[in-house]
């Protein structure tokens, strides 16, 4: 997770130490996103996930944080969870960490000195995180980039990049304001042939409650019977500000708002596809990964800066 603050960072040693204590797993998050993390790094991330889950649970009962700080902390907890799963931890072991942390929180008094101290440190660290304007949520092969700035022209407020053959593709949430965005895929196909339809293909969570073919921190696309498709609702010429780098022309395919919520409900190890359908019955399939979309969306939902 790469943090870009919209204000000049506080240079005091105390603030740096507090931030380091509760964001100390950041290096592990980044390194574990691409490959299986070393045992020591994974242990740091496990501890971070435990601590964030514990304090979130305590906050639900004790009301330590304002909603924005709680939402920021929730996004960070989701990211550490995704990092552990992609690093190869079993879902059952990650769930056990959360169950244990919540049990600890229930057993502690809201006036517990250690708990109050943790809450104070969280507030200092995450109030700064809340003011961050841009974050990257890396994953194994791609990841999501979030931009909370308002803009005069349409821009990517949440985006992942991929390609099919020589054609670059971007997918995410586009608009001028983080609060008013639509799921969009922008593609710049080479040549004259153009698709007549586009669709998102993902696991059907109602049909298959668990991710398919999990191995070494990766999940596979399930068989056709276990997939669901979401068709784009409209197509238009892509605005210049949405085009992949180096492209002059492209098409923008817009999907229903619930498409992002469905993708965010996937396991962070899962792939999904965007498919473009052509008149000759050919299909251009573009690979993406769910990654930490839920965490990225929670960060975007903090609102514009």
BATOR-580443 format. One record per residue (C-alpha): x, y, z; residue number from 1; residue in three letters. Coordinates in Angstrom, 1 decimal, always signed. Layout:
% residues N
<px->X py->Y pz->Z nr->NUM rest->Ala>
...
% end
This chain:
% residues 305
<px->+0.0 py->+0.0 pz->+0.0 nr->1 rest->Unk>
<px->+1.6 py->+3.3 pz->-1.1 nr->2 rest->Unk>
<px->+0.5 py->+6.4 pz->+0.7 nr->3 rest->Unk>
<px->+0.5 py->+9.9 pz->-0.8 nr->4 rest->Unk>
<px->-0.6 py->+12.5 pz->+1.7 nr->5 rest->Unk>
<px->-2.4 py->+15.6 pz->+0.5 nr->6 rest->Unk>
<px->-0.8 py->+17.6 pz->+3.3 nr->7 rest->Unk>
<px->+2.8 py->+17.8 pz->+4.3 nr->8 rest->Unk>
<px->+3.6 py->+14.9 pz->+6.6 nr->9 rest->Unk>
<px->+4.2 py->+15.7 pz->+10.3 nr->10 rest->Unk>
<px->+7.9 py->+15.3 pz->+10.9 nr->11 rest->Unk>
<px->+7.7 py->+14.7 pz->+14.6 nr->12 rest->Unk>
<px->+9.3 py->+11.5 pz->+15.9 nr->13 rest->Unk>
<px->+6.3 py->+10.7 pz->+18.1 nr->14 rest->Unk>
<px->+3.9 py->+10.8 pz->+15.1 nr->15 rest->Unk>
<px->+6.2 py->+8.7 pz->+13.0 nr->16 rest->Unk>
<px->+6.5 py->+6.1 pz->+15.8 nr->17 rest->Unk>
<px->+2.7 py->+6.0 pz->+16.3 nr->18 rest->Unk>
<px->+2.1 py->+5.6 pz->+12.5 nr->19 rest->Unk>
<px->+4.8 py->+3.0 pz->+12.3 nr->20 rest->Unk>
<px->+3.3 py->+1.0 pz->+15.1 nr->21 rest->Unk>
<px->-0.1 py->+0.6 pz->+13.5 nr->22 rest->Unk>
<px->+1.0 py->+0.8 pz->+9.8 nr->23 rest->Unk>
<px->+4.1 py->-1.4 pz->+10.5 nr->24 rest->Unk>
<px->+2.8 py->-4.1 pz->+8.2 nr->25 rest->Unk>
<px->+2.8 py->-1.9 pz->+5.1 nr->26 rest->Unk>
<px->+6.1 py->-3.3 pz->+3.9 nr->27 rest->Unk>
<px->+4.9 py->-6.8 pz->+4.4 nr->28 rest->Unk>
<px->+1.6 py->-5.9 pz->+2.6 nr->29 rest->Unk>
<px->+3.5 py->-4.7 pz->-0.5 nr->30 rest->Unk>
<px->+6.0 py->-7.6 pz->-0.6 nr->31 rest->Unk>
<px->+3.4 py->-10.3 pz->+0.0 nr->32 rest->Unk>
<px->+1.1 py->-9.0 pz->-2.7 nr->33 rest->Unk>
<px->+3.2 py->-10.3 pz->-5.5 nr->34 rest->Unk>
<px->+4.7 py->-13.5 pz->-4.1 nr->35 rest->Unk>
<px->+4.3 py->-15.7 pz->-1.1 nr->36 rest->Unk>
<px->+5.7 py->-13.6 pz->+1.8 nr->37 rest->Unk>
<px->+8.5 py->-14.9 pz->+4.1 nr->38 rest->Unk>
<px->+7.3 py->-16.4 pz->+7.3 nr->39 rest->Unk>
<px->+8.4 py->-13.4 pz->+9.3 nr->40 rest->Unk>
<px->+6.6 py->-10.9 pz->+7.0 nr->41 rest->Unk>
<px->+3.5 py->-13.0 pz->+7.1 nr->42 rest->Unk>
<px->+3.6 py->-13.1 pz->+10.9 nr->43 rest->Unk>
<px->+3.8 py->-9.3 pz->+10.9 nr->44 rest->Unk>
<px->+0.7 py->-9.1 pz->+8.7 nr->45 rest->Unk>
<px->-1.1 py->-11.7 pz->+10.8 nr->46 rest->Unk>
<px->-0.4 py->-9.5 pz->+13.9 nr->47 rest->Unk>
<px->-1.6 py->-6.4 pz->+12.1 nr->48 rest->Unk>
<px->-4.8 py->-8.2 pz->+11.0 nr->49 rest->Unk>
<px->-5.4 py->-9.4 pz->+14.6 nr->50 rest->Unk>
<px->-4.8 py->-5.9 pz->+16.1 nr->51 rest->Unk>
<px->-7.0 py->-4.1 pz->+13.5 nr->52 rest->Unk>
<px->-9.8 py->-6.6 pz->+13.9 nr->53 rest->Unk>
<px->-9.6 py->-6.4 pz->+17.7 nr->54 rest->Unk>
<px->-9.8 py->-2.6 pz->+17.8 nr->55 rest->Unk>
<px->-12.6 py->-2.5 pz->+15.3 nr->56 rest->Unk>
<px->-14.6 py->-5.0 pz->+17.4 nr->57 rest->Unk>
<px->-13.9 py->-3.0 pz->+20.5 nr->58 rest->Unk>
<px->-14.9 py->+0.2 pz->+18.8 nr->59 rest->Unk>
<px->-18.3 py->-1.2 pz->+17.8 nr->60 rest->Unk>
<px->-19.0 py->-1.5 pz->+21.6 nr->61 rest->Unk>
<px->-17.0 py->+1.4 pz->+23.0 nr->62 rest->Unk>
<px->-17.2 py->+4.1 pz->+20.3 nr->63 rest->Unk>
<px->-13.6 py->+5.1 pz->+20.3 nr->64 rest->Unk>
<px->-13.5 py->+6.4 pz->+16.7 nr->65 rest->Unk>
<px->-15.5 py->+8.7 pz->+14.4 nr->66 rest->Unk>
<px->-17.0 py->+6.9 pz->+11.4 nr->67 rest->Unk>
<px->-14.3 py->+8.1 pz->+9.0 nr->68 rest->Unk>
<px->-11.5 py->+6.7 pz->+11.1 nr->69 rest->Unk>
<px->-13.4 py->+3.5 pz->+11.7 nr->70 rest->Unk>
<px->-13.9 py->+3.1 pz->+7.9 nr->71 rest->Unk>
<px->-10.3 py->+3.8 pz->+7.2 nr->72 rest->Unk>
<px->-9.3 py->+1.1 pz->+9.7 nr->73 rest->Unk>
<px->-11.8 py->-1.3 pz->+8.2 nr->74 rest->Unk>
<px->-10.2 py->-0.8 pz->+4.8 nr->75 rest->Unk>
<px->-6.8 py->-1.5 pz->+6.2 nr->76 rest->Unk>
<px->-8.1 py->-4.6 pz->+7.9 nr->77 rest->Unk>
<px->-9.5 py->-5.9 pz->+4.7 nr->78 rest->Unk>
<px->-6.2 py->-5.3 pz->+2.9 nr->79 rest->Unk>
<px->-4.2 py->-7.2 pz->+5.5 nr->80 rest->Unk>
<px->-6.7 py->-10.1 pz->+5.2 nr->81 rest->Unk>
<px->-6.3 py->-10.1 pz->+1.4 nr->82 rest->Unk>
<px->-2.5 py->-10.1 pz->+1.7 nr->83 rest->Unk>
<px->-2.6 py->-13.1 pz->+4.0 nr->84 rest->Unk>
<px->-4.8 py->-15.1 pz->+1.6 nr->85 rest->Unk>
<px->-2.7 py->-14.3 pz->-1.4 nr->86 rest->Unk>
<px->+0.5 py->-15.2 pz->+0.6 nr->87 rest->Unk>
<px->-0.9 py->-18.7 pz->+1.0 nr->88 rest->Unk>
<px->-2.7 py->-18.7 pz->+4.3 nr->89 rest->Unk>
<px->-5.7 py->-20.9 pz->+4.5 nr->90 rest->Unk>
<px->-9.1 py->-19.1 pz->+4.7 nr->91 rest->Unk>
<px->-9.9 py->-21.1 pz->+7.9 nr->92 rest->Unk>
<px->-6.7 py->-19.8 pz->+9.6 nr->93 rest->Unk>
<px->-7.4 py->-16.2 pz->+8.6 nr->94 rest->Unk>
<px->-10.9 py->-16.5 pz->+10.0 nr->95 rest->Unk>
<px->-9.5 py->-18.0 pz->+13.2 nr->96 rest->Unk>
<px->-7.4 py->-14.9 pz->+13.7 nr->97 rest->Unk>
<px->-10.5 py->-12.7 pz->+13.4 nr->98 rest->Unk>
<px->-12.6 py->-14.9 pz->+15.7 nr->99 rest->Unk>
<px->-9.8 py->-14.8 pz->+18.3 nr->100 rest->Unk>
<px->-9.4 py->-11.1 pz->+18.1 nr->101 rest->Unk>
<px->-13.1 py->-10.4 pz->+18.5 nr->102 rest->Unk>
<px->-13.2 py->-12.7 pz->+21.5 nr->103 rest->Unk>
<px->-10.4 py->-10.8 pz->+23.1 nr->104 rest->Unk>
<px->-12.2 py->-7.5 pz->+22.5 nr->105 rest->Unk>
<px->-15.4 py->-8.8 pz->+24.1 nr->106 rest->Unk>
<px->-13.4 py->-9.8 pz->+27.2 nr->107 rest->Unk>
<px->-11.9 py->-6.4 pz->+27.6 nr->108 rest->Unk>
<px->-13.4 py->-3.4 pz->+29.4 nr->109 rest->Unk>
<px->-13.9 py->-0.2 pz->+27.4 nr->110 rest->Unk>
<px->-11.8 py->+1.5 pz->+30.1 nr->111 rest->Unk>
<px->-9.0 py->-1.0 pz->+29.8 nr->112 rest->Unk>
<px->-5.8 py->+1.2 pz->+29.8 nr->113 rest->Unk>
<px->-4.1 py->-0.9 pz->+27.1 nr->114 rest->Unk>
<px->-7.2 py->-0.8 pz->+24.9 nr->115 rest->Unk>
<px->-7.6 py->+2.9 pz->+25.3 nr->116 rest->Unk>
<px->-3.9 py->+3.4 pz->+24.5 nr->117 rest->Unk>
<px->-4.3 py->+1.4 pz->+21.3 nr->118 rest->Unk>
<px->-7.3 py->+3.4 pz->+20.4 nr->119 rest->Unk>
<px->-5.4 py->+6.6 pz->+20.9 nr->120 rest->Unk>
<px->-2.6 py->+5.4 pz->+18.7 nr->121 rest->Unk>
<px->-5.0 py->+4.3 pz->+16.0 nr->122 rest->Unk>
<px->-6.7 py->+7.8 pz->+16.0 nr->123 rest->Unk>
<px->-3.4 py->+9.6 pz->+15.5 nr->124 rest->Unk>
<px->-2.2 py->+7.2 pz->+12.7 nr->125 rest->Unk>
<px->-5.5 py->+6.8 pz->+10.8 nr->126 rest->Unk>
<px->-6.6 py->+10.4 pz->+10.9 nr->127 rest->Unk>
<px->-3.6 py->+11.0 pz->+8.7 nr->128 rest->Unk>
<px->-4.4 py->+8.0 pz->+6.5 nr->129 rest->Unk>
<px->-8.0 py->+9.3 pz->+6.2 nr->130 rest->Unk>
<px->-6.6 py->+12.5 pz->+4.6 nr->131 rest->Unk>
<px->-4.5 py->+10.6 pz->+2.0 nr->132 rest->Unk>
<px->-5.6 py->+11.6 pz->-1.5 nr->133 rest->Unk>
<px->-4.3 py->+8.6 pz->-3.4 nr->134 rest->Unk>
<px->-3.5 py->+5.0 pz->-2.5 nr->135 rest->Unk>
<px->-2.5 py->+2.0 pz->-4.4 nr->136 rest->Unk>
<px->-3.8 py->-1.4 pz->-3.3 nr->137 rest->Unk>
<px->-1.3 py->-3.9 pz->-4.9 nr->138 rest->Unk>
<px->-2.2 py->-7.5 pz->-5.7 nr->139 rest->Unk>
<px->-0.4 py->-10.4 pz->-7.2 nr->140 rest->Unk>
<px->-0.5 py->-9.2 pz->-10.9 nr->141 rest->Unk>
<px->-2.4 py->-6.0 pz->-10.9 nr->142 rest->Unk>
<px->-4.1 py->-4.2 pz->-8.1 nr->143 rest->Unk>
<px->-6.2 py->-1.1 pz->-7.7 nr->144 rest->Unk>
<px->-5.3 py->+2.6 pz->-7.8 nr->145 rest->Unk>
<px->-7.5 py->+5.1 pz->-6.0 nr->146 rest->Unk>
<px->-7.7 py->+8.8 pz->-6.5 nr->147 rest->Unk>
<px->-10.0 py->+10.8 pz->-4.2 nr->148 rest->Unk>
<px->-9.5 py->+14.2 pz->-5.8 nr->149 rest->Unk>
<px->-12.4 py->+16.0 pz->-7.6 nr->150 rest->Unk>
<px->-11.6 py->+16.9 pz->-11.2 nr->151 rest->Unk>
<px->-13.2 py->+19.0 pz->-13.9 nr->152 rest->Unk>
<px->-12.9 py->+16.3 pz->-16.5 nr->153 rest->Unk>
<px->-13.9 py->+12.6 pz->-16.0 nr->154 rest->Unk>
<px->-11.0 py->+10.7 pz->-14.4 nr->155 rest->Unk>
<px->-10.3 py->+7.3 pz->-12.9 nr->156 rest->Unk>
<px->-11.2 py->+7.4 pz->-9.2 nr->157 rest->Unk>
<px->-10.6 py->+3.6 pz->-8.9 nr->158 rest->Unk>
<px->-8.9 py->+1.7 pz->-11.6 nr->159 rest->Unk>
<px->-7.0 py->-1.5 pz->-12.6 nr->160 rest->Unk>
<px->-5.1 py->-1.9 pz->-15.9 nr->161 rest->Unk>
<px->-4.8 py->-4.9 pz->-18.1 nr->162 rest->Unk>
<px->-4.5 py->-5.7 pz->-21.8 nr->163 rest->Unk>
<px->-5.6 py->-8.2 pz->-24.4 nr->164 rest->Unk>
<px->-3.0 py->-8.8 pz->-27.2 nr->165 rest->Unk>
<px->-1.7 py->-5.4 pz->-28.1 nr->166 rest->Unk>
<px->-4.8 py->-3.5 pz->-26.8 nr->167 rest->Unk>
<px->-4.6 py->-1.9 pz->-23.4 nr->168 rest->Unk>
<px->-7.7 py->-2.0 pz->-21.2 nr->169 rest->Unk>
<px->-8.7 py->-0.1 pz->-18.0 nr->170 rest->Unk>
<px->-11.5 py->-1.0 pz->-15.7 nr->171 rest->Unk>
<px->-12.8 py->+0.7 pz->-12.6 nr->172 rest->Unk>
<px->-14.9 py->+3.6 pz->-11.4 nr->173 rest->Unk>
<px->-14.8 py->+6.8 pz->-13.5 nr->174 rest->Unk>
<px->-16.2 py->+10.3 pz->-13.0 nr->175 rest->Unk>
<px->-15.4 py->+13.8 pz->-11.8 nr->176 rest->Unk>
<px->-16.2 py->+13.2 pz->-8.1 nr->177 rest->Unk>
<px->-15.5 py->+10.1 pz->-6.0 nr->178 rest->Unk>
<px->-19.1 py->+10.3 pz->-4.8 nr->179 rest->Unk>
<px->-20.5 py->+10.1 pz->-8.3 nr->180 rest->Unk>
<px->-18.8 py->+7.4 pz->-10.3 nr->181 rest->Unk>
<px->-19.8 py->+4.6 pz->-12.6 nr->182 rest->Unk>
<px->-18.2 py->+1.2 pz->-13.4 nr->183 rest->Unk>
<px->-16.5 py->+1.6 pz->-16.7 nr->184 rest->Unk>
<px->-14.2 py->-0.4 pz->-19.0 nr->185 rest->Unk>
<px->-12.1 py->+1.6 pz->-21.5 nr->186 rest->Unk>
<px->-10.4 py->-0.3 pz->-24.4 nr->187 rest->Unk>
<px->-8.3 py->+0.8 pz->-27.3 nr->188 rest->Unk>
<px->-8.5 py->-1.9 pz->-29.9 nr->189 rest->Unk>
<px->-6.0 py->-2.0 pz->-32.8 nr->190 rest->Unk>
<px->-7.5 py->-2.2 pz->-36.3 nr->191 rest->Unk>
<px->-11.0 py->-1.5 pz->-37.6 nr->192 rest->Unk>
<px->-12.9 py->-4.4 pz->-36.0 nr->193 rest->Unk>
<px->-15.0 py->-3.3 pz->-33.0 nr->194 rest->Unk>
<px->-17.0 py->-5.3 pz->-30.5 nr->195 rest->Unk>
<px->-20.8 py->-5.1 pz->-30.3 nr->196 rest->Unk>
<px->-21.0 py->-6.0 pz->-26.6 nr->197 rest->Unk>
<px->-19.0 py->-6.2 pz->-23.4 nr->198 rest->Unk>
<px->-19.5 py->-8.2 pz->-20.2 nr->199 rest->Unk>
<px->-17.9 py->-8.9 pz->-16.9 nr->200 rest->Unk>
<px->-17.5 py->-12.6 pz->-16.1 nr->201 rest->Unk>
<px->-17.0 py->-13.7 pz->-12.4 nr->202 rest->Unk>
<px->-17.8 py->-16.5 pz->-10.0 nr->203 rest->Unk>
<px->-21.5 py->-16.8 pz->-9.2 nr->204 rest->Unk>
<px->-21.3 py->-16.5 pz->-5.4 nr->205 rest->Unk>
<px->-24.9 py->-17.8 pz->-5.0 nr->206 rest->Unk>
<px->-24.0 py->-21.0 pz->-6.9 nr->207 rest->Unk>
<px->-20.4 py->-21.4 pz->-5.5 nr->208 rest->Unk>
<px->-20.0 py->-19.9 pz->-2.0 nr->209 rest->Unk>
<px->-16.3 py->-20.5 pz->-2.0 nr->210 rest->Unk>
<px->-13.6 py->-19.6 pz->-4.5 nr->211 rest->Unk>
<px->-12.7 py->-22.3 pz->-7.0 nr->212 rest->Unk>
<px->-9.4 py->-24.1 pz->-7.4 nr->213 rest->Unk>
<px->-7.4 py->-22.3 pz->-4.7 nr->214 rest->Unk>
<px->-3.7 py->-23.2 pz->-4.7 nr->215 rest->Unk>
<px->-0.7 py->-21.2 pz->-3.4 nr->216 rest->Unk>
<px->-2.6 py->-18.1 pz->-2.8 nr->217 rest->Unk>
<px->-4.4 py->-18.1 pz->-6.2 nr->218 rest->Unk>
<px->-7.9 py->-19.0 pz->-7.2 nr->219 rest->Unk>
<px->-9.1 py->-20.1 pz->-10.6 nr->220 rest->Unk>
<px->-12.1 py->-19.1 pz->-12.6 nr->221 rest->Unk>
<px->-14.8 py->-21.8 pz->-12.0 nr->222 rest->Unk>
<px->-16.4 py->-23.8 pz->-14.8 nr->223 rest->Unk>
<px->-19.0 py->-22.1 pz->-17.0 nr->224 rest->Unk>
<px->-21.9 py->-23.4 pz->-14.8 nr->225 rest->Unk>
<px->-20.4 py->-21.6 pz->-11.8 nr->226 rest->Unk>
<px->-20.0 py->-18.2 pz->-13.5 nr->227 rest->Unk>
<px->-22.2 py->-15.2 pz->-13.8 nr->228 rest->Unk>
<px->-22.1 py->-12.4 pz->-16.4 nr->229 rest->Unk>
<px->-22.9 py->-8.7 pz->-16.2 nr->230 rest->Unk>
<px->-23.5 py->-7.0 pz->-19.5 nr->231 rest->Unk>
<px->-22.5 py->-3.4 pz->-20.2 nr->232 rest->Unk>
<px->-25.5 py->-1.1 pz->-20.4 nr->233 rest->Unk>
<px->-24.1 py->+1.4 pz->-23.0 nr->234 rest->Unk>
<px->-21.1 py->+2.3 pz->-25.1 nr->235 rest->Unk>
<px->-19.6 py->+5.6 pz->-26.1 nr->236 rest->Unk>
<px->-16.4 py->+7.2 pz->-27.3 nr->237 rest->Unk>
<px->-13.9 py->+7.3 pz->-24.4 nr->238 rest->Unk>
<px->-13.0 py->+10.7 pz->-23.0 nr->239 rest->Unk>
<px->-9.4 py->+11.6 pz->-23.5 nr->240 rest->Unk>
<px->-8.7 py->+11.6 pz->-19.7 nr->241 rest->Unk>
<px->-9.8 py->+7.9 pz->-19.4 nr->242 rest->Unk>
<px->-7.6 py->+6.5 pz->-22.2 nr->243 rest->Unk>
<px->-4.6 py->+4.3 pz->-21.5 nr->244 rest->Unk>
<px->-1.3 py->+6.0 pz->-21.7 nr->245 rest->Unk>
<px->-0.2 py->+6.7 pz->-25.3 nr->246 rest->Unk>
<px->-3.7 py->+6.1 pz->-26.8 nr->247 rest->Unk>
<px->-5.6 py->+8.6 pz->-28.8 nr->248 rest->Unk>
<px->-8.9 py->+6.8 pz->-29.3 nr->249 rest->Unk>
<px->-10.9 py->+4.2 pz->-27.4 nr->250 rest->Unk>
<px->-14.4 py->+3.0 pz->-26.4 nr->251 rest->Unk>
<px->-16.0 py->+3.3 pz->-23.0 nr->252 rest->Unk>
<px->-18.3 py->+0.6 pz->-21.8 nr->253 rest->Unk>
<px->-20.5 py->+1.4 pz->-18.8 nr->254 rest->Unk>
<px->-21.9 py->-1.2 pz->-16.4 nr->255 rest->Unk>
<px->-24.6 py->-1.0 pz->-13.7 nr->256 rest->Unk>
<px->-23.5 py->+0.3 pz->-10.3 nr->257 rest->Unk>
<px->-24.0 py->-3.0 pz->-8.6 nr->258 rest->Unk>
<px->-21.3 py->-4.6 pz->-10.7 nr->259 rest->Unk>
<px->-18.6 py->-3.2 pz->-8.4 nr->260 rest->Unk>
<px->-20.4 py->-4.5 pz->-5.3 nr->261 rest->Unk>
<px->-20.5 py->-8.0 pz->-6.8 nr->262 rest->Unk>
<px->-16.8 py->-7.9 pz->-7.7 nr->263 rest->Unk>
<px->-15.9 py->-6.6 pz->-4.2 nr->264 rest->Unk>
<px->-17.7 py->-9.6 pz->-2.7 nr->265 rest->Unk>
<px->-15.3 py->-11.9 pz->-4.4 nr->266 rest->Unk>
<px->-12.3 py->-13.5 pz->-2.6 nr->267 rest->Unk>
<px->-9.2 py->-11.3 pz->-3.0 nr->268 rest->Unk>
<px->-7.4 py->-14.3 pz->-4.7 nr->269 rest->Unk>
<px->-9.9 py->-14.5 pz->-7.5 nr->270 rest->Unk>
<px->-9.7 py->-13.6 pz->-11.1 nr->271 rest->Unk>
<px->-12.5 py->-12.1 pz->-13.2 nr->272 rest->Unk>
<px->-12.7 py->-11.3 pz->-16.9 nr->273 rest->Unk>
<px->-14.0 py->-8.6 pz->-19.1 nr->274 rest->Unk>
<px->-15.0 py->-10.0 pz->-22.4 nr->275 rest->Unk>
<px->-15.6 py->-8.1 pz->-25.6 nr->276 rest->Unk>
<px->-17.8 py->-9.8 pz->-28.2 nr->277 rest->Unk>
<px->-17.3 py->-9.4 pz->-32.0 nr->278 rest->Unk>
<px->-19.6 py->-9.9 pz->-34.9 nr->279 rest->Unk>
<px->-17.5 py->-12.9 pz->-36.2 nr->280 rest->Unk>
<px->-18.3 py->-14.8 pz->-32.9 nr->281 rest->Unk>
<px->-14.8 py->-14.2 pz->-31.6 nr->282 rest->Unk>
<px->-14.3 py->-13.0 pz->-28.0 nr->283 rest->Unk>
<px->-11.5 py->-10.9 pz->-26.6 nr->284 rest->Unk>
<px->-11.0 py->-11.9 pz->-23.0 nr->285 rest->Unk>
<px->-9.2 py->-9.5 pz->-20.6 nr->286 rest->Unk>
<px->-7.9 py->-10.8 pz->-17.3 nr->287 rest->Unk>
<px->-8.3 py->-8.8 pz->-14.1 nr->288 rest->Unk>
<px->-8.1 py->-9.8 pz->-10.4 nr->289 rest->Unk>
<px->-10.4 py->-9.0 pz->-7.5 nr->290 rest->Unk>
<px->-7.5 py->-8.2 pz->-5.2 nr->291 rest->Unk>
<px->-8.3 py->-5.7 pz->-2.5 nr->292 rest->Unk>
<px->-11.2 py->-4.1 pz->-4.3 nr->293 rest->Unk>
<px->-13.3 py->-4.1 pz->-1.1 nr->294 rest->Unk>
<px->-10.6 py->-2.2 pz->+0.8 nr->295 rest->Unk>
<px->-10.0 py->+0.2 pz->-2.2 nr->296 rest->Unk>
<px->-13.7 py->+0.9 pz->-2.4 nr->297 rest->Unk>
<px->-13.9 py->+1.5 pz->+1.3 nr->298 rest->Unk>
<px->-11.1 py->+4.0 pz->+1.0 nr->299 rest->Unk>
<px->-12.8 py->+5.8 pz->-1.9 nr->300 rest->Unk>
<px->-16.0 py->+6.0 pz->+0.0 nr->301 rest->Unk>
<px->-14.3 py->+8.2 pz->+2.6 nr->302 rest->Unk>
<px->-15.2 py->+10.9 pz->+0.1 nr->303 rest->Unk>
<px->-13.3 py->+13.6 pz->-1.8 nr->304 rest->Unk>
<px->-10.3 py->+15.5 pz->-0.3 nr->305 rest->Unk>
% end
